[in-house]
Amino acid sequence: MAQAVLLEMRGISKTFPGVRALDGVSLEVRAGEVHALVGENGAGKSTLMKILAGAQPADSGEILVDGAAVKIGGPRDAERCGIAMIYQEFNVVPALDVTANVVLGREPAAFAGWLDAGAARAAARSTLEQLGIDLPLGALVGRLAVAQQQMVEIAKALLRKARVLVMDEPTAALTDREIDRLFETIKTLRARGVGIVYISHRLEELPRIADRITVLRDGRVVGGGTLAELPQHAMIRLMVGREIDQYYPPLPTLDAHAPVVLSVRDLRSGSAVRGLSFEARAGEILGMAGLVGAGRTETVRAVAAADIPSGGEIFVEGKRLRARGPHDAIAAGIAFVTEDRKGQGLVLGMSVRENVTLPHLELFRRALGFVDRAREKTVTLDLVAELRIRTPSVEQRARNLSGGTQQKVVLAKWLTRRARLFLFDEPTRGIDVGAKAEIYELMVELAKQGAAVVMVSSELPEVLGMSHRVLVVRDGTIAGVLTREEATRERVMALATAARGAA
């Protein structure tokens, strides 16, 4: 490859209390290339990119742009160097329209400093056209789809003449069609000579988009190269430091006469769930597949009483659940691992210990209502060891943990008191292959212990690899139920799309 080197990061190191996040990391980005940065959660990818974007200072090392050393002390410095970062949680202003978001901080001025609204619209329109994107300039960004908000972020970066663009998990919340559109946009940026650093846990995407790869593990570069030099199995071995012999573990044999743990009859909730009926047995992993908006998340939220159903009946181990809220569902033996671990699964300002024991404080109550913190610590330490949670202390705040570690803390919450029914909503979204394999093993272990597991996932290979049966949801109803032997990608997709195709 003969492209010019746009950016070099040399010997970057960063230490947080109790954690060596980066240890002499070097990275090079060339003009017109997509450089994938991969590694397990906690490997140091996001920390490295936050240093590049000026969000955090490095302890040591240097950054060069076009061969000249630069000092990046904040986001403005990064912008002046032609560096932009699109975070997983977008940095848009929902109450402003597309035009205002695209030109934000670069507003064209008219007489006496007033905003030149016409010039702003023209600049936004021109930038979007360069990307081949058609968005309503007057639409409020908060009302746009996730993929459209992402395009607004990319347009902002292009307007600021970004030469290096960092994308952190850009496809995590996108549909297949939206991913195709994003990749077309990336190809447009690449053709314009923009260097792109692409962070993703979806290794299957990389052959479609990446030119080179750098692998981080435990804050160090452990390998890299072109896709031809680094096939997926070698990439995974470098990421986790070991071979993962079997990505999806063998499922336990399901007893056809196993007792029914969950029985749902004619469940209705809002406009998304329109009369679903299904069962899950002890020792079974029941996968829920369907298109985005089919009603899968709304179904498990209704079962967990996160949303109160408007109709139907729910039975847990033969007893009708009359839940007025999550507390009643927890008391009935239901554990709900929400898809939004940061917004709904954790209290980020609390410690690991406090998050793990929060739903079960009655187990740790002492006289006069005080909490037995010593017992809390003992229980939490046991779960940290069992789940291999990477944290320097059980007093570490949840917000300081990597995404995969945060997900394990959410799981630990529900293992404090062994539930009988586990509802997993997108359990492996945004986490690395090593953590995925560990969560799959945990789900299998729960099934072996006699729990019923219901798993919602948008990753079809995950549903097929981890389910005894597959429940296909379409337009708020059950489109079909397939056994493990019957379930194929083609059959699931045919059931998931039939009604939409007929509409």
N, C-alpha and C positions, 0 to 999 in steps of 0.2 A: 504494500500500500504506500502510495507516494504523497498522500495528503499532508499538508502542513500541520505541525503540532500547534494547536491553539492553547492548550492548557497543560501544565504539569503541577502535580502536587508531590513534594519530595519530603520523605521522612516525617510525616505528620504524626504527632503523638498527642494523646489527650487522656487525662486521668480524672475520674470523678471519685468522691469518697467511697473507698472500698472496691473500686472497679477501675481496671486499666482498659479503657474503651478502645484506644488506638495505640499501636506500638510500632512507630516507624513506617507508616503506610505511604506508598508512592503510587501515583496513578497518572496516566497520560491520556489526553483526549485530542483527537485529530479533527480537522475540518471535514465535514460531510460524512462522519461515521456515527454509528450507534454503538456505544460502548456499554455493555451490560455489566452491572455490579451486582454480584449475587453472594449469598451467604445466609447462614442461619440467623434467626432473630437474636439480637445481641452481639452479632459479629462485628458491628461497628459501621455498617453502611450508612445509616441515617446520620450518625455523628459526623462522619467524614464529609457528607454533603452539607450538613448544617454549618460546618466550618467554612466550606467553600462559599456558601450563600451569606456568610457574615452573621448567622444567627448564634454562633458560639465561637469563642476564641480557641485556637490551638495552643497547647503548652509549648510545642516546638515544631520545627519544620518550616518549609517555605512553599510559596505558591508563585508560579511563573505564568504570565500570559504573553503569548508571542515571544517567548524567550526572555522576557524581562521580569524581574522579581516585583511583586506587588504586595501591598499590605491591605488586608481585608479586615477592617475593624467593625463593620456593620453592613447591613443590607444595601445602603447607599453606595458603599465602596464596591460591593459585588456588582451592582448595577452599572457603575461607571466602567467596570472591567468587562462588561458584556456578559455577565453571568446571571442567569435567572433560574429559580427553582419552583417547580409546581409540586406542592406538598400533597400528601394523601388527603388531608383535610384542606379543601380549597381555600384560598385567600381572596374570596370575592366579597362584595358588599351586597347582600340579598335585596336590600331595599332600593338599590339603584338599578337603572336600566343597563342594557348591554353597552351602549355608547359610553356612559359614565364610567363603567367598570374598565373598559378597554383603555380609556385615556386617563384613568385615575393617576394623579401625580404628574401627568404630562399634558394637562389641559391647555389647549390653545387659547391665548388671551386676545381680546379685542381692545377697544378703546378704554383707557383708565383701569385696565386689569380685569374687566368683565369677561366672563366666559364667551368665547366665540362658538356658539352652539352649532352653527353650520359647519365650521371647520372641524369641530369634534366629531360630528356625524360622518363627515367625509373621511376623516382619518380612520375611524372605526370601520367604515364600509370598505375602504381600500385595503386595510389590514386583513379583514376577513376574506375578501376576494383573493388576496395573495395566497391564502391557505385553502381556497376552494370551499369555504364554509358559508352557508346561508343561514343567518340568524336574524330574527326581528330586532332591529336596533333599539326600539322603544320598549321592549319587553323587560319586566323586572327579572333580574337574574335569579332571585329566590324562587321564581315560578318555573324556571327551566329544568329540564331533565339533567341528571348528573353528567351525562356525556356532553351536553351543551354547555354546562358550566365549565367543564374542562377545556372546551374549545375557547371560551372567553379567556381563561387563564393563558392559553397558548398565544392567543392574539395579543394579550397584554405584553407578553415577553417579546413577541416579534416587533411590536410598536416601539419597544425600548431598545431595539436593535441588538437583542441578545445573540451572542455568538456561541455560547455554551448554555444548553438547556438541560436541567436536571429534572427527571420525571420519577417520582417516588410512587411505586405501585399504581401506575396509571390505569390499569385494566381491572382493578380489584372489584369495582362496583358496576362494571359495564356488561351489557349483553354481547353476544357474538357479533351481531350486526354493528353495534357501536364500536367494538374492538376493531373490526375491519375498517371503519371510517377513521379511527384514530391512527391506525397503521398507515393509511393513505396520507394523512396529514404529516406523519413523521417522515414519510418518503419525500414529501414536498419540502420539508425543512432540510432534510439531508441534501437534496438537490441544490438548495440555496447556500450550502456550505456550513450550515449550523452543526456543531458537534453536540451529540446528545448522550447524556449519561442516563441509563435506563435501569432502574432498580425494580426487580420483580422476583416473586417466589414461584411464578408460573413458568417453570423451565421449558415447558412444551412450546411456549411462545417464541423463545429465543431464535430458533432457526428461521422464523419468518421475518425477524426484524434486526437482529444483532450482527455486527461485523466482528467485534472482539469481546472478550469476556475477562473480567478480573474476579477472582474468588477470594473472599475474606473469611477468616475463621479466628475467633477469639482476638479480634483487633489486629490481625496480621494478614498480609497478602500470602496466600498459600499456593497460588497457581494462577494461570491465565493463558490466553492464546485465542486463536480463531476458533470458530465452531468446528472446523475439520480437525483441529488439534485437540479439542476438548468435547467429546461426545457427552450426552447427558449422564450416563452412568459414572463417568470419570468426574464430572462436575459434582455430582452428589457425594462421591467418595471424598473429594476435597472439602466440601462444605461441612460434612458431619464427622470427618476423620475416621470413618469406618464404612464398610459395605452395608447397604441395606438390602439384604438378600430377598426379602419379600415385602413389597410396598404395602399391599393389603394382606393382613394376617388371615390365616384360615378361620372361618366362622365356626363356632361350636354347633354341633348337630342339634337341630330344633325338634323337641318332642312334640309330636302332633297332638298329644293330649295335655300339653302344658296348660296350666290355668291362665285364664284371660286376666291380665293386669289392668288394661285400659279398654273400655268399651264406650264408643262415641256414637250417639244416635241422633240423626237429623240435626246436626249442629249448625247454628246460624249465628253470625256475628257481623254487624254492620252490613255493608253492601258487598263485602269480599267473600264471605263464607255463606253458601246458599243451600245448606242441607246436606252436610257430609256425615257419613256413617262408616266406621271402621273399627277394627280391634287390633290390639297388640298383646302378644302372649309373653309369659315369663321366659326369659332366655332368647327372645327374638330381637333382632335389629330390623326395624321397619323403615325403609327409605321412602321419603316423599319427594317426588320429582314433578317438574312442571315449569312453564315459562314464568318469567318475571311478571308479577301481578296476578298470578293464578289463584292466590289465596292461601299458599302454604304457611307463610309466616303468621298470617292472621289466625289460622287454624290452631297452631301450637300456642299462640298467645292466649287464645280463648280457653284452651284446655288448662293452661297454667294460671288462669284468672288474671293475667296481666291486662286483658280486655274482658269485660263481662259479656258472656254470650247473650244474644237477644232471643234465642230459642234452642230447643233440643235438650238432650240429657247426656251427662258424662258420669261414668261409673269407674271407680278405682277399686280393684279387688272386690267387685260386687257391691260396693257401697256407693250410693249416689252422691256425687259431689255438688254441694250447694255453696259454692265459694262466693264470698263477697269481695274478695281481693286475694293477692298472692299469698298472704299469711295463711289463709285457709287451705290453699292448694299445697303449700309447704307442709302443713300439719297432716295433710292426707297422703304424704309421701311422694309428692311431685317435685322434681328438680328441673328448672328451666335454664338452659344455657343460651342466652340471647345472642342474636347476630351482632348487636351493637355492644361489644364488651365495654367500651369506654363510656358510652352514654348511659347504658342501662345495666350492665353487668358488674360494674365496679364503682366504688367511691374513690376517685383518683387521689384525693388528698389524704386518704386514710392509709394506714400501713397494711402490709400483707396479713398480719395477724388480725387486724380489725376487720378486714374484708372477708377473711375466711370464716370468722365466727359470727358475723353480723346477722345472718338469718336465723341463728340458733342461740341467741343470747340467754334464753331460759335455761340452757344446759350449763351455763357458766355463772348462774346467779348465786350470790352469797347472801348472807343475812343483810337486812335493810336495803336490799336491791343493788348492792355493789357487785361488780363483775370480778370474777376470779381470774386475774390476768396471768398468773403463773400457770393455771390449767389451760388457759387459752394458748399460751406459748407452747406448752408441751404438745397439745393436739396439733397445732400448726406446724411445729417442727417435724412431727411424724408424717404429715401430709406433704411437706416440702421434700422430705426424703423419698416418700413413696412415688411422687410425681416427678421427681428430679427437677424441681423448680430452681432456676438459677437466680438466686438473690443473695446479696452479702449478709442479709439479716431479715428476720421476720418483721422487723420494725421499719424496713425500707418502704417508702411510699409507693403506691401502685403506679403513679404516673411516671416514675423513674425506671420502670421495667420495660423490656422489649415487648412487642405484640404477642409473640408466642408464649412468653412467660406470663403475661397478663391473662391469656386464655387459660393457662394451667391454674392460676389463682382462682379464676371463676369456677373451674372444675373442682378445685379443692373445697370451695364453699359447700358444694353439694355432697361431698364425701364425708363431711364432718358428721352428718347424720345420714346413714346410708338410705337413700331414697329407693322406692320400688319402681318408679317410672322416671326415666330421664328423657327430656325433650331437648335435642340439640338443633339449634337453628344456625346453619352455616358454620359448623364448628371449626373448620380449618381455613376460613377466609383470612388472607393476609398473613399466614404463618409459613415457616419454611418446611422443607421436606422432612427434616429430622423430627421436628415437633409434630408434624402431621402423623408420621409413623407411630409416635408415642401415643397420640390421642386415639388412633385407630386401635392400638393394643389395649388401651384403657376401656374403650367401648366394648371390645370383645370380652375383656375380663368382667365388666359389669354384667354382660349377658350370661357369662358362665356362672356368675353368682346368683342368677335368677331374676335379675331386673329386666324390665322391658325398656327398649331403647327406640325412640322415634327420632329419625335424623332427616332434617330438611337440608338439601344441598343443591346448588346451582351447577355443580361440577358433576356431569353425568357419569364419568368414569368412577368417581367416588361413590355415587349411589349404586352403581352396578357392582362395584368391588366389595361394598361393605353391607349389603342388605340381604336378609333372608327372603323378604318380599319387597316389591316396589309398588307403592301407591302413587298413581299418576293423578295429579290435581289439574283441573282445567276449568277456568271461569267459576271458581268457587264450589265446584262439585267434583265427585270422584269420576274420572274418565275411565279408569280401569285399574285392576290389581294384577300384577304379574309375579309369578314365583321366580326364584333365582334362576332356574333353568329356562324359563320363558323370556326373561328380561334381556333384551338387546337394545342397543342404541336406537336402531330403526323402529322397534316396536314402541319404545317409550316416547320417542319424538312423534310417531304417528298418533298416539293417544293424546299427547300434549297439544298438538296443533290442529286436530280434526275439526273442532267446532269453529276455530278461527278461520280455517280455510274454507269452511262452508258458509261463513257469514258473508 
